[in-house]
Amino acid sequence: MSSALQERLKGLFGTSTLADAEVLFVLETAADGSKRLTIGEKLPAHQFVLRLSSTFIAASLDRHNDMQRNGAADGLPGLRVRMRSADELSAARDALRYCYTGGLSSQTFRDLLLVRRFAVELQISGCEEAADNLMSESSARPRPCSMCPPR
């Protein structure tokens, strides 16, 4: 793939340019999942990127398109990303950003664990491994000893 195309794909994340879908981040507020609260702004998305990154997302978009044809849904095809708490939003967005960029921006172990969970739930190809690799690198780095004198 040309580097120009790679850069353009990276630049599409979160923009409405050529967007033909949207992602909603929802917090389930009832234990049975019956009540949902939307967190943050809708994320403009691009079906071709998401479909190629995840068969799970592709199936979700197909269901929405089928519902549109039957008159049971309107608007842009949407993907709902379920979160357990509002502070998971950046990790959920990072997992989706991976579809466009092939990289992760999360740096803390906690955030990488959350990205990994979203990658598994959304079946984003390669994202789980990317999070695992970053966690391995992080745990392999020597940490300064707080009890040791400075060098």
TIGUVO-536637 format. One line per 10 residues: number of its first residue (from 1); for each residue x, y, z of N, C-alpha, C, O, CB. Coordinates in nm, 4 decimals. Glycine has a CB too. Layout:
NUM> X/Y/Z/X/Y/Z/X/Y/Z/X/Y/Z/X/Y/Z  ...
This chain:
1> 0.0851/-0.1169/0.0000/0.0000/0.0000/0.0000/0.0898/0.1233/0.0000/0.1907/0.1279/0.0703/-0.0969/-0.0003/0.1223  0.0527/0.2204/-0.0776/0.1347/0.3418/-0.0849/0.1302/0.4171/0.0479/0.0307/0.4130/0.1203/0.0867/0.4333/-0.2000  0.2393/0.4852/0.0775/0.2444/0.5612/0.2030/0.1440/0.6762/0.2011/0.0916/0.7148/0.3056/0.3866/0.6157/0.2275  0.1173/0.7309/0.0827/0.0180/0.8388/0.0727/-0.1205/0.7883/0.1109/-0.1944/0.8568/0.1816/0.0155/0.8974/-0.0699  -0.1559/0.6693/0.0648/-0.2858/0.6109/0.0994/-0.2928/0.5805/0.2484/-0.3950/0.6058/0.3122/-0.3113/0.4829/0.0179  -0.1852/0.5266/0.3041/-0.1824/0.4983/0.4475/-0.2057/0.6258/0.5279/-0.2828/0.6253/0.6240/-0.0483/0.4342/0.4873  -0.1406/0.7334/0.4898/-0.1571/0.8604/0.5610/-0.2994/0.9134/0.5472/-0.3546/0.9681/0.6427/-0.0573/0.9643/0.5086  -0.3585/0.8979/0.4307/-0.4966/0.9446/0.4112/-0.5937/0.8634/0.4954/-0.6875/0.9186/0.5529/-0.5362/0.9363/0.2629  -0.5717/0.7317/0.5029/-0.6575/0.6479/0.5879/-0.6455/0.6903/0.7336/-0.7462/0.7020/0.8035/-0.6207/0.4986/0.5727  -0.5241/0.7133/0.7794/-0.5034/0.7586/0.9174/-0.5774/0.8893/0.9423/-0.6361/0.9099/1.0485/-0.3529/0.7761/0.9471
11> -0.5736/0.9776/0.8422/-0.6366/1.1083/0.8557/-0.7887/1.1046/0.8559/-0.8525/1.2023/0.8951/-0.5907/1.1963/0.7460  -0.8475/0.9939/0.8129/-0.9938/0.9834/0.8108/-1.0536/0.9597/0.9490/-1.1709/0.9900/0.9713/-1.0359/0.8715/0.7184  -0.9753/0.9064/1.0415/-1.0315/0.8724/1.1723/-1.0936/0.9951/1.2379/-1.0293/1.0990/1.2533/-0.9235/0.8126/1.2636  -1.2194/0.9805/1.2760/-1.2892/1.0857/1.3488/-1.3369/1.2019/1.2644/-1.3911/1.2985/1.3182/-1.2021/1.1371/1.4537  -1.3179/1.1953/1.1325/-1.3629/1.3050/1.0470/-1.4884/1.2643/0.9710/-1.5151/1.1459/0.9505/-1.2516/1.3467/0.9486  -1.5636/1.3633/0.9303/-1.6842/1.3350/0.8523/-1.6537/1.3224/0.7031/-1.7429/1.2901/0.6248/-1.7882/1.4446/0.8748  -1.5306/1.3472/0.6633/-1.4912/1.3319/0.5233/-1.5142/1.1877/0.4791/-1.4546/1.0952/0.5343/-1.3427/1.3725/0.5027  -1.5992/1.1690/0.3812/-1.6336/1.0372/0.3254/-1.7022/0.9443/0.4261/-1.7181/0.8253/0.3985/-1.5087/0.9701/0.2733  -1.7428/0.9964/0.5418/-1.8060/0.9117/0.6437/-1.9415/0.8622/0.5953/-2.0203/0.9382/0.5390/-1.8219/0.9886/0.7765  -1.9674/0.7339/0.6182/-2.0958/0.6747/0.5802/-2.1523/0.5879/0.6923/-2.2380/0.5025/0.6696/-2.0803/0.5916/0.4527
21> -2.1024/0.6116/0.8140/-2.1501/0.5401/0.9327/-2.1155/0.6256/1.0543/-2.0478/0.7278/1.0431/-2.0861/0.3956/0.9438  -2.1631/0.5817/1.1700/-2.1297/0.6514/1.2938/-2.1192/0.5506/1.4067/-2.1811/0.4443/1.4048/-2.2349/0.7598/1.3270  -2.0388/0.5877/1.5046/-2.0198/0.5036/1.6220/-2.0755/0.5778/1.7419/-2.0460/0.6953/1.7635/-1.8692/0.4671/1.6430  -2.1566/0.5075/1.8194/-2.2098/0.5610/1.9444/-2.1461/0.4844/2.0594/-2.1368/0.3617/2.0558/-2.3662/0.5507/1.9494  -2.1030/0.5563/2.1596/-2.0465/0.4946/2.2788/-2.1543/0.5007/2.3859/-2.1992/0.6091/2.4232/-1.9133/0.5663/2.3254  -2.1952/0.3864/2.4347/-2.3074/0.3818/2.5279/-2.2669/0.3168/2.6591/-2.1893/0.2213/2.6638/-2.4249/0.3065/2.4663  -2.3225/0.3726/2.7642/-2.3041/0.3211/2.8987/-2.4341/0.2548/2.9389/-2.5395/0.3185/2.9399/-2.2632/0.4340/2.9995  -2.4269/0.1282/2.9716/-2.5474/0.0588/3.0162/-2.5702/0.0947/3.1622/-2.4868/0.0663/3.2483/-2.5352/-0.0966/2.9970  -2.6846/0.1576/3.1890/-2.7117/0.2072/3.3241/-2.7996/0.1133/3.4049/-2.8205/0.1357/3.5241/-2.7768/0.3425/3.3170  -2.8512/0.0090/3.3423/-2.9296/-0.0913/3.4143/-2.8592/-0.2257/3.3995/-2.7981/-0.2537/3.2964/-3.0772/-0.0984/3.3606
31> -2.8681/-0.3073/3.5018/-2.7991/-0.4363/3.5007/-2.8425/-0.5250/3.3849/-2.7627/-0.6035/3.3338/-2.8228/-0.5085/3.6309  -2.9672/-0.5134/3.3435/-3.0162/-0.5990/3.2345/-2.9901/-0.5390/3.0964/-3.0311/-0.5965/2.9956/-3.1652/-0.6241/3.2513  -2.9218/-0.4229/3.0905/-2.8893/-0.3603/2.9625/-3.0039/-0.2855/2.8985/-2.9935/-0.2434/2.7833/-2.8414/-0.4627/2.8684  -3.1148/-0.2678/2.9722/-3.2334/-0.2050/2.9134/-3.2232/-0.0527/2.9047/-3.2935/0.0089/2.8247/-3.3552/-0.2422/2.9935  -3.1378/0.0079/2.9848/-3.1223/0.1535/2.9814/-2.9798/0.1867/2.9409/-2.8834/0.1321/2.9946/-3.1569/0.2175/3.1193  -2.9687/0.2779/2.8443/-2.8371/0.3155/2.7941/-2.8242/0.4669/2.7897/-2.9196/0.5386/2.7597/-2.8127/0.2554/2.6547  -2.7057/0.5127/2.8199/-2.6733/0.6547/2.8165/-2.5592/0.6736/2.7174/-2.4559/0.6075/2.7282/-2.6349/0.7088/2.9591  -2.5775/0.7639/2.6203/-2.4718/0.7899/2.5229/-2.3639/0.8750/2.5884/-2.3933/0.9753/2.6534/-2.5284/0.8603/2.3961  -2.2385/0.8337/2.5705/-2.1238/0.9038/2.6274/-2.0456/0.9688/2.5135/-2.0173/0.9045/2.4125/-2.0328/0.8064/2.7098  -2.0113/1.0946/2.5299/-1.9315/1.1627/2.4285/-2.0097/1.1881/2.3009/-2.1305/1.1653/2.2939/-1.8084/1.0820/2.3970
41> -1.9390/1.2354/2.2017/-1.9975/1.2670/2.0718/-2.0016/1.1428/1.9836/-1.9237/1.0493/2.0020/-1.9183/1.3791/2.0026  -2.0941/1.1435/1.8873/-2.0938/1.0390/1.7853/-1.9620/1.0491/1.7089/-1.9130/1.1585/1.6810/-2.2175/1.0524/1.6884  -1.9064/0.9347/1.6759/-1.7815/0.9305/1.6011/-1.8121/0.9009/1.4551/-1.8623/0.7929/1.4242/-1.6847/0.8245/1.6597  -1.7830/0.9945/1.3635/-1.8027/0.9637/1.2219/-1.7135/0.8453/1.1845/-1.6000/0.8349/1.2311/-1.7710/1.0881/1.1320  -1.7654/0.7572/1.1008/-1.6906/0.6359/1.0671/-1.7048/0.6038/0.9191/-1.7863/0.6627/0.8481/-1.7388/0.5170/1.1519  -1.6249/0.5110/0.8754/-1.6159/0.4738/0.7348/-1.6318/0.3227/0.7244/-1.5449/0.2465/0.7665/-1.4806/0.5207/0.6720  -1.7445/0.2811/0.6676/-1.7761/0.1385/0.6638/-1.6645/0.0546/0.6038/-1.6329/-0.0524/0.6558/-1.9024/0.1165/0.5858  -1.6041/0.1018/0.4950/-1.5037/0.0178/0.4305/-1.3858/-0.0101/0.5229/-1.3303/-0.1199/0.5198/-1.4547/0.0834/0.3025  -1.3463/0.0867/0.6048/-1.2358/0.0663/0.6988/-1.2783/-0.0306/0.8085/-1.2063/-0.1256/0.8391/-1.1902/0.2011/0.7602  -1.3953/-0.0065/0.8680/-1.4413/-0.0902/0.9786/-1.4716/-0.2324/0.9332/-1.4389/-0.3280/1.0036/-1.5648/-0.0292/1.0426
51> -1.5333/-0.2474/0.8174/-1.5654/-0.3810/0.7650/-1.4394/-0.4634/0.7409/-1.4364/-0.5830/0.7699/-1.6455/-0.3695/0.6347  -1.3361/-0.3998/0.6883/-1.2119/-0.4718/0.6612/-1.1344/-0.5030/0.7885/-1.0476/-0.5903/0.7887/-1.1250/-0.3915/0.5669  -1.1651/-0.4322/0.8965/-1.0938/-0.4504/1.0226/-1.1596/-0.5509/1.1151/-1.0938/-0.6060/1.2033/-1.0817/-0.3196/1.0930  -1.2902/-0.5758/1.0962/-1.3630/-0.6602/1.1912/-1.4852/-0.7243/1.1267/-1.5730/-0.6548/1.0755/-1.4055/-0.5785/1.3130  -1.4903/-0.8572/1.1295/-1.6093/-0.9256/1.0778/-1.7287/-0.9017/1.1695/-1.8428/-0.9014/1.1234/-1.5829/-1.0770/1.0630  -1.7037/-0.8817/1.2990/-1.8113/-0.8518/1.3936/-1.8761/-0.7179/1.3593/-1.9986/-0.7068/1.3539/-1.7576/-0.8499/1.5387  -1.7929/-0.6162/1.3361/-1.8455/-0.4846/1.3000/-1.9162/-0.4918/1.1655/-2.0216/-0.4308/1.1472/-1.7325/-0.3794/1.2958  -1.8591/-0.5657/1.0715/-1.9229/-0.5813/0.9398/-2.0624/-0.6410/0.9544/-2.1565/-0.5952/0.8896/-1.8365/-0.6704/0.8475  -2.0765/-0.7429/1.0390/-2.2077/-0.8053/1.0605/-2.3046/-0.7071/1.1254/-2.4229/-0.7048/1.0913/-2.1940/-0.9313/1.1479  -2.2551/-0.6259/1.2187/-2.3394/-0.5255/1.2840/-2.3884/-0.4225/1.1824/-2.5054/-0.3844/1.1837/-2.2621/-0.4556/1.3978
61> -2.3001/-0.3783/1.0957/-2.3396/-0.2826/0.9915/-2.4373/-0.3463/0.8930/-2.5300/-0.2801/0.8464/-2.2157/-0.2304/0.9164  -2.4177/-0.4735/0.8611/-2.5111/-0.5451/0.7728/-2.6510/-0.5497/0.8337/-2.7503/-0.5292/0.7639/-2.4609/-0.6885/0.7456  -2.6585/-0.5767/0.9650/-2.7891/-0.5809/1.0330/-2.8589/-0.4463/1.0215/-2.9786/-0.4398/0.9932/-2.7723/-0.6198/1.1820  -2.7841/-0.3390/1.0436/-2.8430/-0.2055/1.0334/-2.8914/-0.1793/0.8914/-3.0006/-0.1261/0.8717/-2.7414/-0.0980/1.0759  -2.8110/-0.2160/0.7928/-2.8510/-0.1957/0.6531/-2.9764/-0.2764/0.6197/-3.0631/-0.2281/0.5468/-2.7363/-0.2347/0.5582  -2.9870/-0.3989/0.6722/-3.1077/-0.4803/0.6518/-3.2288/-0.4131/0.7150/-3.3367/-0.4104/0.6558/-3.0887/-0.6218/0.7109  -3.2111/-0.3586/0.8354/-3.3210/-0.2901/0.9032/-3.3637/-0.1668/0.8243/-3.4827/-0.1358/0.8174/-3.2800/-0.2505/1.0463  -3.2677/-0.0964/0.7649/-3.3018/0.0203/0.6825/-3.3859/-0.0215/0.5624/-3.4850/0.0437/0.5296/-3.1740/0.0926/0.6351  -3.3465/-0.1295/0.4976/-3.4224/-0.1768/0.3812/-3.5645/-0.2147/0.4197/-3.6568/-0.1981/0.3399/-3.3525/-0.2966/0.3167  -3.5830/-0.2653/0.5407/-3.7156/-0.3054/0.5884/-3.7919/-0.1899/0.6520/-3.9051/-0.2080/0.6968/-3.7028/-0.4186/0.6882
71> -3.7315/-0.0714/0.6566/-3.7981/0.0450/0.7135/-3.7937/0.0510/0.8647/-3.8610/0.1348/0.9248/-3.9389/0.0477/0.6694  -3.7157/-0.0364/0.9280/-3.7095/-0.0397/1.0739/-3.6002/0.0509/1.1304/-3.5906/0.0673/1.2520/-3.6870/-0.1814/1.1209  -3.5181/0.1097/1.0439/-3.4112/0.1989/1.0900/-3.3921/0.3087/0.9865/-3.4219/0.2912/0.8684/-3.2776/0.1207/1.1136  -3.3420/0.4218/1.0334/-3.3104/0.5298/0.9402/-3.1778/0.5925/0.9807/-3.1196/0.5552/1.0826/-3.4236/0.6367/0.9372  -3.1309/0.6859/0.9027/-3.0041/0.7509/0.9324/-2.8849/0.6672/0.8904/-2.8987/0.5638/0.8250/-2.9951/0.7814/1.0790  -2.7680/0.7143/0.9295/-2.6453/0.6429/0.8964/-2.6387/0.5104/0.9709/-2.6866/0.5004/1.0839/-2.5226/0.7284/0.9294  -2.5799/0.4087/0.9087/-2.5575/0.2842/0.9823/-2.4731/0.3146/1.1056/-2.3779/0.3924/1.0996/-2.4880/0.1769/0.8923  -2.5089/0.2534/1.2154/-2.4385/0.2823/1.3389/-2.3862/0.1589/1.4082/-2.4399/0.0489/1.3948/-2.5274/0.3562/1.4311  -2.2809/0.1805/1.4817/-2.2225/0.0774/1.5658/-2.2306/0.1283/1.7081/-2.1896/0.2407/1.7370/-2.0746/0.0437/1.5240  -2.2831/0.0461/1.7967/-2.2875/0.0828/1.9390/-2.1759/0.0097/2.0113/-2.1668/-0.1130/2.0069/-2.4264/0.0489/2.0027
81> -2.0920/0.0861/2.0774/-1.9848/0.0291/2.1580/-2.0277/0.0420/2.3031/-2.0426/0.1526/2.3551/-1.8464/0.1004/2.1315  -2.0474/-0.0713/2.3674/-2.0944/-0.0721/2.5068/-1.9765/-0.0593/2.6022/-1.8758/-0.1292/2.5908/-2.1742/-0.2013/2.5373  -1.9933/0.0329/2.6967/-1.8897/0.0567/2.7960/-1.9460/0.0306/2.9349/-2.0665/0.0406/2.9579/-1.8348/0.2007/2.7853  -1.8572/-0.0027/3.0258/-1.8980/-0.0269/3.1644/-1.8932/0.1008/3.2468/-1.9652/0.1146/3.3457/-1.8091/-0.1332/3.2282  -1.8068/0.1955/3.2051/-1.8006/0.3249/3.2732/-1.7556/0.4311/3.1732/-1.6941/0.4004/3.0711/-1.7039/0.3197/3.3962  -1.7874/0.5549/3.2044/-1.7580/0.6650/3.1124/-1.6083/0.6842/3.0913/-1.5668/0.7334/2.9864/-1.8189/0.7938/3.1644  -1.5265/0.6459/3.1897/-1.3821/0.6669/3.1743/-1.3162/0.5673/3.0788/-1.1945/0.5705/3.0608/-1.3151/0.6583/3.3090  -1.3953/0.4790/3.0175/-1.3427/0.3865/2.9175/-1.3471/0.4445/2.7755/-1.3015/0.3806/2.6807/-1.4207/0.2564/2.9220  -1.4016/0.5642/2.7615/-1.4215/0.6223/2.6287/-1.2921/0.6323/2.5479/-1.2899/0.5958/2.4304/-1.4833/0.7594/2.6418  -1.1847/0.6813/2.6095/-1.0604/0.6983/2.5327/-1.0050/0.5642/2.4856/-0.9489/0.5560/2.3764/-0.9552/0.7711/2.6171
91> -1.0196/0.4599/2.5655/-0.9720/0.3272/2.5248/-1.0573/0.2712/2.4117/-1.0051/0.2087/2.3194/-0.9731/0.2305/2.6443  -1.1885/0.2935/2.4186/-1.2775/0.2466/2.3116/-1.2444/0.3175/2.1807/-1.2393/0.2547/2.0750/-1.4260/0.2702/2.3493  -1.2219/0.4477/2.1882/-1.1844/0.5234/2.0681/-1.0487/0.4772/2.0150/-1.0284/0.4701/1.8937/-1.1808/0.6747/2.0986  -0.9569/0.4463/2.1045/-0.8240/0.4022/2.0614/-0.8319/0.2685/1.9873/-0.7615/0.2478/1.8885/-0.7296/0.3901/2.1825  -0.9171/0.1785/2.0347/-0.9344/0.0503/1.9653/-0.9872/0.0737/1.8240/-0.9428/0.0081/1.7297/-1.0307/-0.0422/2.0440  -1.0808/0.1659/1.8088/-1.1336/0.1965/1.6752/-1.0312/0.2721/1.5903/-1.0237/0.2524/1.4691/-1.2627/0.2788/1.6867  -0.9528/0.3583/1.6544/-0.8473/0.4299/1.5816/-0.7492/0.3301/1.5198/-0.6947/0.3539/1.4120/-0.7722/0.5282/1.6760  -0.7278/0.2193/1.5885/-0.6374/0.1154/1.5375/-0.6807/0.0675/1.3987/-0.5961/0.0368/1.3147/-0.6325/-0.0036/1.6351  -0.8104/0.0612/1.3746/-0.8613/0.0190/1.2433/-0.8077/0.1086/1.1323/-0.7851/0.0624/1.0205/-1.0151/0.0204/1.2421  -0.7877/0.2342/1.1621/-0.7432/0.3322/1.0632/-0.5910/0.3453/1.0578/-0.5335/0.3667/0.9511/-0.8047/0.4669/1.0935
101> -0.5270/0.3324/1.1733/-0.3847/0.3662/1.1815/-0.2923/0.2467/1.1999/-0.1742/0.2535/1.1659/-0.3631/0.4608/1.2936  -0.3451/0.1381/1.2531/-0.2595/0.0237/1.2827/-0.1725/0.0458/1.4049/-0.0798/-0.0313/1.4302/-0.1726/-0.0072/1.1644  -0.2016/0.1507/1.4813/-0.1249/0.1803/1.6014/-0.2161/0.2206/1.7159/-0.3330/0.2530/1.6950/-0.0235/0.2902/1.5741  -0.1623/0.2186/1.8359/-0.2378/0.2559/1.9554/-0.1704/0.3742/2.0225/-0.0478/0.3848/2.0228/-0.2493/0.1366/2.0536  -0.2508/0.4633/2.0795/-0.1943/0.5782/2.1502/-0.2027/0.5615/2.3018/-0.1420/0.6394/2.3753/-0.2660/0.7059/2.1083  -0.2761/0.4625/2.3496/-0.2863/0.4393/2.4939/-0.1486/0.4045/2.5491/-0.0700/0.3348/2.4849/-0.3883/0.3259/2.5253  -0.1210/0.4547/2.6699/0.0113/0.4317/2.7265/0.0082/0.3635/2.8616/0.1035/0.2943/2.8975/0.0838/0.5606/2.7386  -0.0985/0.3811/2.9374/-0.1011/0.3179/3.0688/-0.1440/0.1724/3.0552/-0.2161/0.1354/2.9626/-0.1959/0.3938/3.1645  -0.0985/0.0922/3.1483/-0.1322/-0.0500/3.1479/-0.2833/-0.0681/3.1551/-0.3398/-0.1536/3.0869/-0.0635/-0.1228/3.2653  -0.3481/0.0130/3.2383/-0.4938/0.0045/3.2523/-0.5631/0.0320/3.1194/-0.6510/-0.0434/3.0778/-0.5435/0.1033/3.3588
111> -0.5231/0.1403/3.0532/-0.5854/0.1740/2.9250/-0.5594/0.0667/2.8204/-0.6479/0.0345/2.7411/-0.5341/0.3086/2.8749  -0.4390/0.0114/2.8196/-0.4088/-0.0951/2.7236/-0.4922/-0.2199/2.7508/-0.5339/-0.2883/2.6574/-0.2598/-0.1299/2.7281  -0.5164/-0.2496/2.8778/-0.6054/-0.3624/2.9103/-0.7466/-0.3357/2.8595/-0.8129/-0.4258/2.8081/-0.6079/-0.3879/3.0630  -0.7923/-0.2112/2.8740/-0.9251/-0.1754/2.8229/-0.9292/-0.1822/2.6706/-1.0253/-0.2340/2.6137/-0.9645/-0.0346/2.8701  -0.8266/-0.1307/2.6045/-0.8200/-0.1397/2.4580/-0.8262/-0.2856/2.4165/-0.8969/-0.3220/2.3225/-0.6905/-0.0726/2.4031  -0.7515/-0.3683/2.4872/-0.7498/-0.5118/2.4562/-0.8900/-0.5712/2.4683/-0.9327/-0.6497/2.3836/-0.6522/-0.5863/2.5498  -0.9613/-0.5329/2.5751/-1.0974/-0.5842/2.5935/-1.1884/-0.5410/2.4786/-1.2645/-0.6221/2.4258/-1.1553/-0.5358/2.7276  -1.1810/-0.4140/2.4400/-1.2627/-0.3673/2.3277/-1.2230/-0.4378/2.1986/-1.3091/-0.4719/2.1175/-1.2493/-0.2152/2.3110  -1.0945/-0.4596/2.1794/-1.0477/-0.5291/2.0588/-1.1061/-0.6695/2.0512/-1.1459/-0.7154/1.9441/-0.8941/-0.5356/2.0564  -1.1109/-0.7372/2.1651/-1.1678/-0.8729/2.1687/-1.3181/-0.8671/2.1446/-1.3709/-0.9429/2.0633/-1.1378/-0.9419/2.3046
121> -1.3873/-0.7773/2.2148/-1.5329/-0.7680/2.2007/-1.5745/-0.7303/2.0587/-1.6724/-0.7833/2.0061/-1.5886/-0.6660/2.2991  -1.5002/-0.6391/1.9970/-1.5338/-0.5929/1.8623/-1.4640/-0.6752/1.7540/-1.4871/-0.6546/1.6348/-1.4969/-0.4462/1.8469  -1.3791/-0.7678/1.7961/-1.3055/-0.8564/1.7050/-1.2258/-0.7772/1.6014/-1.2317/-0.8051/1.4816/-1.4023/-0.9517/1.6342  -1.1518/-0.6785/1.6499/-1.0697/-0.5951/1.5615/-0.9382/-0.6673/1.5351/-0.8576/-0.6886/1.6256/-1.0440/-0.4537/1.6240  -0.9194/-0.7032/1.4122/-0.8038/-0.7819/1.3710/-0.6719/-0.7107/1.4025/-0.6492/-0.5982/1.3581/-0.8121/-0.8121/1.2222  -0.5857/-0.7771/1.4791/-0.4531/-0.7256/1.5110/-0.4453/-0.6347/1.6312/-0.3362/-0.6125/1.6836/-0.4012/-0.6541/1.3962  -0.5565/-0.5814/1.6767/-0.5553/-0.4833/1.7855/-0.5208/-0.5475/1.9201/-0.4465/-0.4898/1.9995/-0.6908/-0.4138/1.7948  -0.5741/-0.6648/1.9448/-0.5442/-0.7348/2.0701/-0.3937/-0.7594/2.0814/-0.3339/-0.7364/2.1866/-0.6219/-0.8691/2.0780  -0.3337/-0.8060/1.9726/-0.1903/-0.8335/1.9721/-0.1094/-0.7053/1.9901/-0.0071/-0.7051/2.0585/-0.1502/-0.9031/1.8420  -0.1552/-0.5969/1.9287/-0.0855/-0.4687/1.9433/-0.0868/-0.4234/2.0893/0.0146/-0.3762/2.1406/-0.1503/-0.3611/1.8534
131> -0.2009/-0.4376/2.1558/-0.2099/-0.4010/2.2977/-0.1203/-0.4917/2.3815/-0.0503/-0.4445/2.4712/-0.3563/-0.4097/2.3473  -0.1223/-0.6223/2.3524/-0.0360/-0.7164/2.4247/0.1112/-0.6794/2.4090/0.1872/-0.6818/2.5058/-0.0597/-0.8599/2.3750  0.1510/-0.6452/2.2865/0.2909/-0.6091/2.2614/0.3310/-0.4845/2.3391/0.4398/-0.4793/2.3964/0.3141/-0.5867/2.1119  0.2441/-0.3844/2.3414/0.2754/-0.2627/2.4166/0.2830/-0.2904/2.5663/0.3671/-0.2333/2.6357/0.1708/-0.1546/2.3887  0.1956/-0.3777/2.6167/0.2019/-0.4123/2.7591/0.3298/-0.4888/2.7899/0.3914/-0.4665/2.8941/0.0791/-0.4957/2.8004  0.3706/-0.5785/2.7008/0.4953/-0.6535/2.7202/0.6152/-0.5600/2.7222/0.7031/-0.5718/2.8075/0.5127/-0.7590/2.6098  0.6179/-0.4667/2.6273/0.7274/-0.3697/2.6230/0.7305/-0.2858/2.7500/0.8373/-0.2576/2.8045/0.7138/-0.2788/2.5001  0.6136/-0.2465/2.7963/0.6046/-0.1637/2.9161/0.6549/-0.2386/3.0388/0.7268/-0.1823/3.1214/0.4607/-0.1177/2.9383  0.6172/-0.3654/3.0506/0.6588/-0.4417/3.1687/0.8054/-0.4824/3.1613/0.8659/-0.5123/3.2642/0.5718/-0.5660/3.1844  0.8639/-0.4841/3.0415/1.0044/-0.5214/3.0261/1.0983/-0.4045/3.0532/1.2166/-0.4253/3.0804/1.0288/-0.5752/2.8865
141> 1.0469/-0.2812/3.0460/1.1305/-0.1636/3.0706/1.1698/-0.1573/3.2177/1.0852/-0.1750/3.3053/1.0568/-0.0341/3.0290  1.2965/-0.1323/3.2451/1.3364/-0.1194/3.3860/1.2739/0.0052/3.4478/1.2684/0.1115/3.3859/1.4905/-0.1138/3.3989  1.2285/-0.0102/3.5674/1.1672/0.1012/3.6395/1.2677/0.1522/3.7433/1.3364/0.0731/3.8079/1.0321/0.0576/3.7078  1.2756/0.2838/3.7587/1.3672/0.3363/3.8596/1.3190/0.2984/3.9998/1.1994/0.3001/4.0291/1.3803/0.4897/3.8466  1.4118/0.2656/4.0821/1.3813/0.2279/4.2201/1.3640/0.3550/4.3020/1.4515/0.4416/4.3021/1.4935/0.1370/4.2806  1.2528/0.3662/4.3708/1.2278/0.4867/4.4507/1.3146/0.4895/4.5762/1.3301/0.5944/4.6387/1.0799/0.4950/4.4895  1.3709/0.3753/4.6131/1.4536/0.3661/4.7336/1.6024/0.3834/4.7013/1.6836/0.4026/4.7918/1.4304/0.2315/4.8032  1.6382/0.3766/4.5735/1.7787/0.3819/4.5332/1.8237/0.5265/4.5156/1.7440/0.6133/4.4801/1.8008/0.3028/4.4027  1.9527/0.5517/4.5408/2.0035/0.6876/4.5183/2.0079/0.7168/4.3683/2.0239/0.6251/4.2877/2.1448/0.7052/4.5816  1.9938/0.8435/4.3307/1.9996/0.8787/4.1881/2.1373/0.8484/4.1304/2.2379/0.8538/4.2011/1.9655/1.0276/4.1676
151> 2.1407/0.8168/4.0030/2.2687/0.7860/3.9365/2.3366/0.9108/3.8909/2.4450/0.9044/3.8331/2.2481/0.6934/3.8181
